[in-house]
Amino acid sequence: MTVMNVEKKVAKNMNLSQYGISNVTEIVRNPSYETLFEEETKPGLEGYEKGIVTELGAVSVDTGIFTGRSPKDKFIVKDDTTKDTLWWADQGKNDNKSIGQEAWNDLKELVTNQLSGKRLFVIDGYCGANPDTRLCIRVITEVAWQAHFVKNMFIRPSDEELESFEPDFVVMNGAKCTNQKWEAHGMNSENFTVFNLTEKMQLIGGTWYGGEMKKGMFAMMNYFLPLQGIASMHCSANMGKDGDVAVFFGLSGTGKTTLSTDPKRALIGDDEHGWDDNGVFNFEGGCYAKTINLSKEAEPDIYNAIRRDALLENVTVRSDGAIDFDDNSKTENTRVSYPIYHIENIVKPVSKGGHANKVIFLSADAFGVLPPVSKLTPEQTKYHFLSGFTAKLAGTERGITEPTPTFSACFGNAFLTLHPTKYAEVLVKRMEAAGAEAYLVNTGWNGSGKRISIQDTRGIIDAILDGSIDTAETKHIPIFNLEVPMALPGVDPEILDPRDTYTDPLQWESKAKDLAERFITNFDKYTDTAEGAALVAAGPQLD
C-alpha cells in the first residue's frame, strides 16, 4: 500500500485496518484541489462518480435519486453511551431512531468490505473553529468528488497540524453499497446513514448525497457541545465593521446563506455555529448554498463563488458547459459547496467573532400570515425558538416537492440529538449574558400569493443590524401579538402589515386563526413543565 499526499509526505504510516478496512492499494490523503479536479474529471469515470467541468470552472456532479438528506434512513446505536442522554424518536418527533449493536456490526462489515482493496481518499479536517471544542474528523471514501466536498466543507488543517492529527470521529462513506438485510435490521430501506457515539463513527451506504456527511457531523456537535454549556446552532453568522455579530436561525432554504452573505458585513459562516464564553464560532470551513434560480444580479457573492474548486450538485449543465440555474427538473435542491474564502468578505484568519447582539429567526411562512419582521420579547424569543415554525421548502428532503408548513424545534429539529429544551436553555443564557435582541423575520409568502422579495428582506435585515428598526413607530398585530414597524428604509411599507396584502382582511384573520391553532397544538408538548406552561402566553392567542 502507498500513501500519497501531493504537496508533502505528511500522511506517514496511516493504518486503516484499525477501522476494519484491509488491502488498500493506495491512500490519497488530503489531496490538493488540483489533484481532486484531475481525479473527479478523469476519463473513464462513470455514473455518479463522474464530474463535469462547467463554463464557470466549477465541477458539477449528479447524486442520483438522493438529491437531499434521507432522514428515514438515519439511525443511532442505542447503548450505554446514548440510552439515557439522547433524544430518541420514541420520546418526541425526531429522526433519532435506534439500532442495535448487532445491526451496526453488520453495516460496518458491509461498508469496510466495500472500501477494502480499493484506492481510497482520506480527508482529515476540523469541525469547529475553536481548538478547545472542535471535533477532529476523518472521512474515508473511494469517490474523488466526495473527498472534494469534505475538503470544501470542513476546516482544513495545516501541513504541520496534519503531522500530529488524531481523529475524534471517523466517517466511512460506502455510497456504492446497500444493505440487503435492512428488513431484518428493522430499518427503512437498503440505504443508511448510521451513527455510533461509543465508537465515534458514521457509516453511509446507498446515498450519494454529500450533505449526509456535513449534517452528520452537525448532529454530533449538537450532542457534545450543549452538554458542556455551549450553544450549538443551526444558523448563519456575520460581523459588522464595528465587530457586532448577528446570527440567523432558519431551516434549509429560508435564507440563512443568502442573507448572511452581505457585502457590508464579514461572513463568519453560513449554516452551523457554536456560541461559547469567547463568542460565536463556525463549525465549518465552507458554504453549501442553494443555487435554484441563482442570478449574478440578485446574489453576486454566491454566484462569484462558483468557480474552480467549487462543487455543484444536481444542476443542469448544457453540452457547452453553460449552467441553467433555473432548471428544477432534477430537483429544487440544487447546491454548490465552496471553501469559505471564495466569499471575499469573510472574518479572517479563522471563522469566529465575539458575542452576538442580534439574533434573527428566519421563517418561510407558507400560510401568508406572519409579518415580514417583528421584534420579540424575551418570552417570545423562547416560544418561537422552541416552535421553530417554517415551511419545508421544495426538495431539501427526499420526497418533499411542495412547500409544507412544519414546526422544527430550535429551527433544526432534524439535527437535534438532545431534547429541544436543552438548546433553548443554553441559547437564552448566552443571549441574556450578551444582552442580545431577537427578531422574527418571514422570508416566505403574504396575501399577494407571492414570496416576499429578497430586496425587501435585505432592507429589513439592514434595519435590524443598523438599529433603525428599534426607533421605528410600530403597530400591534392581533392573534400573534406581534409588534411590527410601520416603515423601514428601503422596504415597501405596504407589506409590513400582512393584513394589507389581502384584498379582504378577513382572509388574513381566518388564516391567522388556523395557523395559531397549529402553533398552540404544537407547543402543547412543552407545557408539561412550569417554564413551558408559562411560555404559552407569549404565543398566539385565540378568544
For each residue, the residues with C-beta under 8 A, 3 or more apart:
1: 23 24 25 26 27
2: 25 26 27
3: 9 11 12 13 14 26 27 29
4: 11 26 27 28 29 31
5: 8 9 10 11 28 29 30 31
6: 31 32 34 35
7: 32 159
8: 5 159
9: 3 5 12
10: 5 29 30 159 162 163
11: 3 4 5 14 27 29 30 122 162
12: 3 9 163
13: 3
14: 3 11 27 29 122
15: 18
16: 19 21 22 24 27 115 120 122 140
17: 20 21 22
18: 15
19: 16 112 140 170 172 201
20: 17 108 109 112
21: 16 17 24 112 115 116 120 140 172
22: 16 17 112 116 117
23: 1 116 117
24: 1 16 21 27 115 116 117 118 119 120
25: 1 2 117 118 119
26: 1 2 3 4 119 120
27: 1 2 3 4 11 14 16 24 120 121 122
28: 4 5 31 35 39 119 120 121 122 147
29: 3 4 5 10 11 14 121 122 123 124 162
30: 5 10 11 122 123 124 151 156 157 162
31: 4 5 6 28 35 36 39 121 147 151
32: 6 7 35 36
33: 36 37 148 151 308 309
34: 6 37 38
35: 6 28 31 32 38 39
36: 31 32 33 39 40 144 145 147 148 151
37: 33 34 40 41 59 308 309
38: 34 35 41 42
39: 28 31 35 36 42 121 144 147
40: 36 37 45 49 50 51 59 61 144 145 148
41: 37 38 45 50 51 52 53 59
42: 38 39 45
43:
44:
45: 40 41 42 49 50 51
46: 49 50
47: 50
48: 61 62 63 64 143 175 208
49: 40 45 46 143 144 145
50: 40 41 45 46 47 61 62
51: 40 41 45 59 60 61 144 145 311
52: 41 59 60 61 317 321
53: 41 57 58 59 60 321
54: 57 58 59 60 312 315 317 321 322 323
55: 320 321 322 323
56: 306 307 310 323
57: 53 54 307 308 310
58: 53 54 306 307 308 309 310 311 312 336 338
59: 37 40 41 51 52 53 54 145 148 310 311 312
60: 51 52 53 54 311 312 313 315 317 323
61: 40 48 50 51 52 145 311 312 313 314
62: 48 50 313 314 330
63: 48 66 67 207 208 209 210 313 314
64: 48 67 208
65: 398
66: 63 70 191 206 207 208 209 398
67: 63 64 209 313 314 330 331 333 395 398
68: 209 211 331 333 395 396 397 398 400
69: 74 209 211 212 215 396 397 398 414
70: 66 73 74 191 193 207 209 212 397 398
71: 74 95 397 414
72: 95 188 189
73: 70 187 188 189 191 192 193 206 207
74: 69 70 71 95 96 97 193 194 195
75: 97 98 99 103 187 192 193 194 195
76: 82 86 96 97 98 99 194 195 196 197 417
77: 82 98 99 100 101 104 194 195 196 197 198
78: 82 83 86 88 98 99 100
79: 82 83 101 196 197 198
80: 83 198
81: 85 197 198
82: 76 77 78 79 85 86 197 198
83: 78 79 80 86
84:
85: 81 82 223 227 418
86: 76 78 82 83 96 197 223 417 418
87: 91 92 94 96 416 417 418 419 420
88: 78 91 92 94 96 97 98
89: 92 93 94 95 96 97 98
90: 98
91: 87 88 419
92: 87 88 89 419 420 525
93: 89 413
94: 87 88 89 413 414 416
95: 71 72 74 89 414
96: 74 76 86 87 88 89 416 417
97: 74 75 76 88 89
98: 75 76 77 78 88 89 90
99: 75 76 77 78 103 104 185 186 187 194
100: 77 78 103 104
101: 77 79 104 105
102: 105 106
103: 75 99 100 106 107 185 186 187
104: 77 99 100 101 107 108 194 196 203
105: 101 102 108 109
106: 102 103 109 110 179 181 185
107: 103 104 110 111 179 185 192 194 203 205
108: 20 104 105 111 112 172 201 203
109: 20 105 106 112 113
110: 106 107 113 114 174 177 179 205
111: 107 108 114 115 172 174 177 203 204 205
112: 19 20 21 22 108 109 115 116 172
113: 109 110 116 177
114: 110 111 118 142 174 176 177 205
115: 16 21 24 111 112 118 120 140 141 142 172 174
116: 21 22 23 24 112 113
117: 22 23 24 25
118: 24 25 114 115 142
119: 24 25 26 28 142
120: 16 21 24 26 27 28 115 140 141 142
121: 27 28 29 31 39 140 141 142 143 144 146 147
122: 11 14 16 27 28 29 30 138 139 140 147
123: 29 30 138 139 141 147 150 151 154
124: 29 30 136 137 138 157 162 165 167
125: 136 137 139 150 151 154 155 156 157 285
126: 129 134 135 136 137 154 155 157 285
127: 134 135 137 154 155 169 217 220 221 283 284
128: 133 134 135 155 221 274 281 282 283
129: 126 134 155 281 282 283 350 351 352
130: 133 134 274 276 278 281 352
131: 134
132: 276
133: 128 130 224 225 228 230 274 276
134: 126 127 128 129 130 131 155
135: 126 127 128 168 169 217 220 221 224
136: 124 125 126 165 166 167 168 169
137: 124 125 126 127 154 167 168 169 170 171 217
138: 122 123 124 167 169 170 171
139: 122 123 125 146 147 150 170 171 173 213
140: 16 19 21 115 120 121 122 170 171 172 173
141: 115 120 121 123 146 147 150 172 173 175
142: 114 115 118 119 120 121 176
143: 48 49 121 146 147 173 175 208
144: 36 39 40 49 51 121 147 148
145: 36 40 49 51 59 61 148 149 311
146: 121 139 141 143 149 150 173 175 208 210 213
147: 28 31 36 39 121 122 123 139 141 143 144 150 151
148: 33 36 40 59 144 145 151 152 311
149: 145 146 152 153 210 213 214 311 337
150: 123 125 139 141 146 147 153 154 213
151: 30 31 33 36 123 125 147 148 154 156 339
152: 148 149 285 286 309 310 311 337 338 339
153: 149 150 210 213 214 284 285 286 288 337
154: 123 125 126 127 137 150 151 217 284 285 286
155: 125 126 127 128 129 134 282 284 285 351
156: 30 125 151 285 339
157: 30 124 125 126 161 162 165
158: 161 162
159: 7 8 10 162 163
160: 163
161: 157 158 164 165
162: 10 11 29 30 124 157 158 159 165
163: 10 12 159 160
164: 161
165: 124 136 157 161 162
166: 136
167: 124 136 137 138 170
168: 135 136 137 200
169: 127 135 136 137 138 200 201 202 217 220
170: 19 137 138 139 140 167 200 201 202
171: 137 138 139 140 201 202 204 213 216 217
172: 19 21 108 111 112 115 140 141 201 202 203 204
173: 139 140 141 143 146 204 213
174: 110 111 114 115 177 203 204 205
175: 48 141 143 146 204 205 206 207 208
176: 114 142
177: 110 111 113 114 174 205 206
178: 190 191 205 206
179: 106 107 110 182 185 187 190 191 192 205 206
180: 190
181: 106 184 185
182: 179 185 187 188 189 190 192
183: 186 187
184: 181
185: 99 103 106 107 179 181 182
186: 99 103 183
187: 73 75 99 103 179 182 183 192
188: 72 73 182 191
189: 72 73 182 192 206
190: 178 179 180 182 205 206
191: 66 70 73 178 179 188 205 206 207
192: 73 75 107 179 182 187 189 203 204 205 206
193: 70 73 74 75 202 203 204 205 207 212 216
194: 74 75 76 77 99 104 107 202 203
195: 74 75 76 77 201 202 216 219 220
196: 76 77 79 104 199 200 201 202 203
197: 76 77 79 81 82 86 200 220 223
198: 77 79 80 81 82
199: 196
200: 168 169 170 196 197
201: 19 108 169 170 171 172 195 196
202: 169 170 171 172 193 194 195 196 213 216 217 220
203: 104 107 108 111 172 174 192 193 194 196
204: 111 171 172 173 174 175 192 193 207 212 213 216
205: 107 110 111 114 174 175 177 178 179 190 191 192 193
206: 66 73 175 177 178 179 189 190 191 192
207: 63 66 70 73 175 191 193 204 212
208: 48 63 64 66 143 146 175
209: 63 66 67 68 69 70 212 313
210: 63 146 149 153 213 214 311 313 335 337
211: 68 69 214 215 288 335
212: 69 70 193 204 207 209 215 216
213: 139 146 149 150 153 171 173 202 204 210 216 217
214: 149 153 210 211 217 218 284 288
215: 69 211 212 218 219 414 415
216: 171 193 195 202 204 212 213 219 220
217: 127 135 137 154 169 171 202 213 214 220 221 283
218: 214 215 221 222 234 271 272 283 415
219: 195 215 216 222 223 415 416 417
220: 127 135 169 195 197 202 216 217 223 224 417
221: 127 128 135 217 218 224 225 232 272 274 283
222: 218 219 225 226 232 412 415 416 417 418 423
223: 85 86 197 219 220 226 227 417 418
224: 133 135 220 221 227 228
225: 133 221 222 228 230 231 232 274
226: 222 223 229 230 231 232 418 422 423 426
227: 85 223 224 418
228: 133 224 225
229: 226 426 429
230: 133 225 226 274 275 276 426
231: 225 226 274 275 276 423 426 427 430
232: 221 222 225 226 272 273 274 423 426
233: 247 249 272 273 274 275 410 412 423 427
234: 218 249 250 251 271 272 410 411 412 415
235: 247 248 249 250 256 271 272 273 411
236: 247 248 256 257 259 260 267 268 269 270 271 273
237: 245 246 247 248 260 267 268 269 273 280 282 353 356
238: 245 246 260 261 262 265 266 267 268
239: 243 244 245 246 265 266 268 347 353 354
240: 243 244 245 246 264 265 266 465
241: 264 265
242:
243: 239 240 353 354
244: 239 240 357 358 465
245: 237 238 239 240 268 279 280 353 354 355 356 357 358
246: 237 238 239 240 260 265 356 357 358 359 360 464 465
247: 233 235 236 237 273 275 280 356 358 359 360
248: 235 236 237 255 256 259 260 360 362
249: 233 234 235 256 359 360 361 362 385 410 411 412
250: 234 235 254 255 256 361 362 363 364 390 411 443
251: 234 254 364 388 390 392 393 396 408 411 412
252: 290 333 393 396
253: 290 364 393 394 396
254: 250 251 362 363 364 390 393 443 444
255: 248 250 258 259 362 364 443 454 457
256: 235 236 248 249 250 259 260 270 271 362
257: 236 260 261 270 271 287 288 289 290 302
258: 255 261 289 299 302 454
259: 236 248 255 256 262 360 362 443 457 458 461
260: 236 237 238 246 248 256 257 265 267 268 269 270
261: 238 257 258 267 270 287 289 299 301 302 343
262: 238 259 265 267 345 458 461
263: 300 301 345
264: 240 241 462
265: 238 239 240 241 246 260 262 345 465
266: 238 239 240 345 346 347
267: 236 237 238 260 261 262 270 340 343 345 346 347 351
268: 236 237 238 239 245 260 273 280 281 282 346 347 351 352 353
269: 236 237 260 272 273 282 283 284 287 340 351
270: 236 256 257 260 261 267 284 287 288 289
271: 218 234 235 236 256 257 283 284 287 288
272: 218 221 232 233 234 235 269 282 283 284
273: 232 233 235 236 237 247 268 269 280 281 282 283
274: 128 130 133 221 225 230 231 232 233 280 281 283
275: 230 231 233 247 279 280 281 355 356 427 430
276: 130 132 133 230 231 279 281
277:
278: 130 281 352 354
279: 245 275 276 352 353 354 355 356
280: 237 245 247 268 273 274 275 352 353 354 355 356
281: 128 129 130 268 273 274 275 276 278 350 351 352 353
282: 128 129 155 237 268 269 272 273 285 340 351 352
283: 127 128 129 217 218 221 269 271 272 273 274
284: 127 153 154 155 214 269 270 271 272 287 340 351
285: 125 126 152 153 154 155 156 282 339 340 351
286: 152 153 154 337 338 339 340
287: 257 261 269 270 271 284 302 305 337 338 340 342 343
288: 153 211 214 257 270 271 335 336 337
289: 257 258 261 270 302 305 335 336 338
290: 252 253 257 294 333 334 335
291: 294 302 306 312 315 325 334 335 336
292: 325 326 328 332 333 334 395
293: 325 326
294: 290 291 298 299 302 303 325
295: 298 299 303 325
296: 299 300 303 304
297: 300
298: 294 295 454
299: 258 261 294 295 296 302 303 454
300: 263 296 297 303 304
301: 261 263 304 305 343 344 345
302: 257 258 261 287 289 291 294 299 305 306 336
303: 294 295 296 299 300 306
304: 296 300 301 307 342 344
305: 287 289 301 302 310 336 338 342 343
306: 56 58 291 302 303 310 312 323 336 338
307: 56 57 58 304 310 338 342
308: 33 37 57 58
309: 33 37 58 152 338 339 342
310: 56 57 58 59 152 305 306 307 336 337 338 342
311: 51 58 59 60 61 145 148 149 152 210 336 337 338
312: 54 58 59 60 61 291 306 315 317 323 334 335 336
313: 60 61 62 63 67 209 210 334 335 336 337
314: 61 62 63 67 330 331 333 334 335
315: 54 60 291 312 323 324 325 327 330 334 336
316: 323 324 327 329 330
317: 52 54 60 312 321 322 323 324
318: 321 322 323 324
319:
320: 55
321: 52 53 54 55 317 318
322: 54 55 317 318
323: 54 55 56 60 306 312 315 316 317 318
324: 315 316 317 318 327
325: 291 292 293 294 295 315 334
326: 292 293
327: 315 316 324 330
328: 292 331 332 334 394 395
329: 316
330: 62 67 314 315 316 327 334
331: 67 68 314 328 334 395
332: 292 328 393 394 395 396 401
333: 67 68 252 290 292 314 394 395 396
334: 290 291 292 312 313 314 315 325 328 330 331
335: 210 211 288 289 290 291 312 313 314
336: 58 288 289 291 302 305 306 310 311 312 313 315
337: 149 152 153 210 286 287 288 310 311 313
338: 58 152 286 287 289 305 306 307 309 310 311 342
339: 151 152 156 285 286 309 342
340: 267 269 282 284 285 286 287 343 346 351
341: 346
342: 287 304 305 307 309 310 338 339
343: 261 267 287 301 305 340 346
344: 301 304
345: 262 263 265 266 267 301
346: 266 267 268 340 341 343 351
347: 239 266 267 268 350 351 352 353
348:
349:
350: 129 281 347
351: 129 155 267 268 269 281 282 284 285 340 346 347
352: 129 130 268 278 279 280 281 282 347
353: 237 239 243 245 268 279 280 281 347
354: 239 243 245 278 279 280
355: 245 275 279 280 430 433 434 436
356: 237 245 246 247 275 279 280 359 430 431 434 436
357: 244 245 246 434 435 436 437
358: 244 245 246 247 436 437 439 464 465
359: 246 247 249 356 381 431 436 437 438 439
360: 246 247 248 249 259 438 439 441 461 464
361: 249 250 376 384 385 411 438 439 440 441
362: 248 249 250 254 255 256 259 390 411 441 443
363: 250 254 370 389 390 440 441 442 443 444
364: 250 251 253 254 255 390 391 393 403 442 443 444 445
365: 368 369 370 389 390 391 405 442 444 445 515
366: 391 403 404 405 444 445
367: 370 405 445 511 514 515
368: 365 444 445 446 447 449 498 501 502 508 511
369: 365 480 498 508 511 512 515
370: 363 365 367 374 389 440 442 444 480 482 498 515
371: 374 442 477 482 484 496 497 498
372: 441 442 446 452 456 457 460 484 491 495 496 498
373: 439 440 441 442 460 463 464 469 484 485 488 496
374: 370 371 439 440 477 482 483 484
375: 437 438 439 469 470 474 483
376: 361 380 381 384 437 438 439 440
377: 380 381 538
378: 381 382 428 432 438
379: 382 383 534 535 537 538
380: 376 377 383 384 438 440 482 538 539
381: 359 376 377 378 384 385 428 431 438
382: 378 379 385 386 424 428 535 538
383: 379 380 386 387 523 535 538 539
384: 361 376 380 381 387 388 389 438 440
385: 249 361 381 382 388 410 411 423 424 427 428
386: 382 383 409 410 420 421 424 523 526 532 535
387: 383 384 407 409 519 522 523 539
388: 251 384 385 407 408 409 410 411 412 413
389: 363 365 370 384 405 406 407 408 519 522
390: 250 251 254 362 363 364 365 406 408 411 444
391: 364 365 366 403 404 405 406 444
392: 251 396 397 400 403 404 406
393: 251 252 253 254 332 364 396 400 403
394: 253 328 332 333 400 401 402 403
395: 67 68 292 328 331 332 333 400 401
396: 68 69 251 252 253 332 333 392 393 400
397: 68 69 70 71 392 400
398: 65 66 67 68 69 70
399:
400: 68 392 393 394 395 396 397 404
401: 332 394 395
402: 394
403: 364 366 391 392 393 394 444
404: 366 391 392 400
405: 365 366 367 389 391 515 518
406: 389 390 391 392
407: 387 388 389 413 518 519 522
408: 251 388 389 390 411 412 413 414
409: 386 387 388 412 413 416 420 423
410: 233 234 249 385 386 388 413 416 420 423 424 427
411: 234 235 249 250 251 361 362 385 388 390 408
412: 222 233 234 249 251 388 408 409 415 416
413: 93 94 388 407 408 409 410 416 420
414: 69 71 94 95 215 408
415: 215 218 219 222 234 412
416: 87 94 96 219 222 409 410 412 413 419 420 423
417: 76 86 87 96 219 220 222 223
418: 85 86 87 222 223 226 227 422 423
419: 87 91 92 416 422
420: 87 92 386 409 410 413 416 423 424 526
421: 386 424 425 526 529 531 532
422: 226 418 419 425 426
423: 222 226 231 232 233 385 409 410 416 418 420 426 427
424: 382 385 386 410 420 421 427 428
425: 421 422 428 429
426: 226 229 230 231 232 422 423 429 430
427: 231 233 275 385 410 423 424 430 431
428: 378 381 382 385 424 425 431 432
429: 229 425 426 432 433
430: 231 275 355 356 426 427 433 434 436
431: 356 359 381 427 428 434 435 436 438
432: 378 428 429 435 436
433: 355 429 430
434: 355 356 357 430 431
435: 357 431 432
436: 355 356 357 358 359 430 431 432
437: 357 358 359 375 376 470
438: 359 360 361 375 376 378 380 381 384 431
439: 358 359 360 361 373 374 375 376 464 469
440: 361 363 370 373 374 376 380 384 482
441: 360 361 362 363 372 373 457 460 461 464
442: 363 364 365 370 371 372 373 446 452 498
443: 250 254 255 259 362 363 364 451 452 457
444: 254 363 364 365 366 368 370 390 391 403 451 452
445: 364 365 366 367 368 448 449 450 451 452
446: 368 372 442 450 452 495 498 501
447: 368 498 499 500 501 502 503 507 508
448: 445 501
449: 368 445
450: 445 446
451: 443 444 445
452: 372 442 443 444 445 446 456 457 495
453: 456 457 492
454: 255 258 298 299 457 458
455: 458 459 490
456: 372 452 453 459 460 490 491 492 495
457: 255 259 372 441 443 452 453 454 460 461
458: 259 262 454 455 461 462 490
459: 455 456 462 463 488 489 490 491
460: 372 373 441 456 457 463 464 469 488 491
461: 259 262 360 441 457 458 464 465
462: 264 458 459 465 466 468 489 490
463: 373 459 460 466 468 469 472 485 488 489 490 491
464: 246 358 360 373 439 441 460 461 467 469
465: 240 244 246 265 358 461 462
466: 462 463
467: 464 470 471
468: 462 463 471 472 488 489
469: 373 375 439 460 463 464 472 485 488
470: 375 437 467
471: 467 468
472: 463 468 469 485 486 487 488
473: 485 486 487
474: 375 483 484 485 486
475: 483 484 486 497
476: 481 482 483
477: 371 374 480 481 482 483 484 497 498 499
478: 481 512
479: 509 512 513 516 540 541 542
480: 369 370 477 512 516 539 540
481: 476 477 478 540 541
482: 370 371 374 380 440 476 477
483: 374 375 474 475 476 477
484: 371 372 373 374 474 475 477 496 497
485: 373 463 469 472 473 474 488 496
486: 472 473 474 475 493 496 497
487: 472 473 491 493 496
488: 373 459 460 463 468 469 472 485 491 493 496
489: 459 462 463 468
490: 455 456 458 459 462 463
491: 372 456 459 460 463 487 488 495 496
492: 453 456 495 496
493: 486 487 488 496
494: 500 501
495: 372 446 452 456 491 492 498 500 501
496: 371 372 373 484 485 486 487 488 491 492 493 500
497: 371 475 477 484 486 500
498: 368 369 370 371 372 442 446 447 477 495 501 502 508
499: 447 477 502 505 508 509
500: 447 494 495 496 497
501: 368 446 447 448 494 495 498 508
502: 368 447 498 499 505 507 508
503: 447 507
504: 507
505: 499 502 508 509
506: 509 510
507: 447 502 503 504 510 511
508: 368 369 447 498 499 501 502 505 511 512
509: 479 499 505 506 512 513
510: 506 507 513 514
511: 367 368 369 507 508 514 515
512: 369 478 479 480 508 509 515 516 540
513: 479 509 510 516 517 542
514: 367 510 511 517 518
515: 365 367 369 370 405 511 512 518 519 540
516: 479 480 512 513 519 520 540 541 542
517: 513 514 520 521 542
518: 405 407 514 515 521 522
519: 387 389 407 515 516 522 523 539 540
520: 516 517 523 524 536 539 540 542
521: 517 518 524
522: 387 389 407 518 519 525
523: 383 386 387 519 520 526 527 532 535 536 539
524: 520 521 527
525: 92 522 528
526: 386 420 421 523 529 532 535
527: 523 524 532 533 536
528: 525 532 533
529: 421 526 532 533
530: 533 534
531: 421 534 535
532: 386 421 523 526 527 528 529 535 536
533: 527 528 529 530 536
534: 379 530 531 537
535: 379 382 383 386 523 526 531 532 538 539
536: 520 523 527 532 533 539
537: 379 534 541
538: 377 379 380 382 383 535
539: 380 383 387 480 519 520 523 535 536
540: 479 480 481 512 515 516 519 520
541: 479 481 516 537
542: 479 513 516 517 520
543:
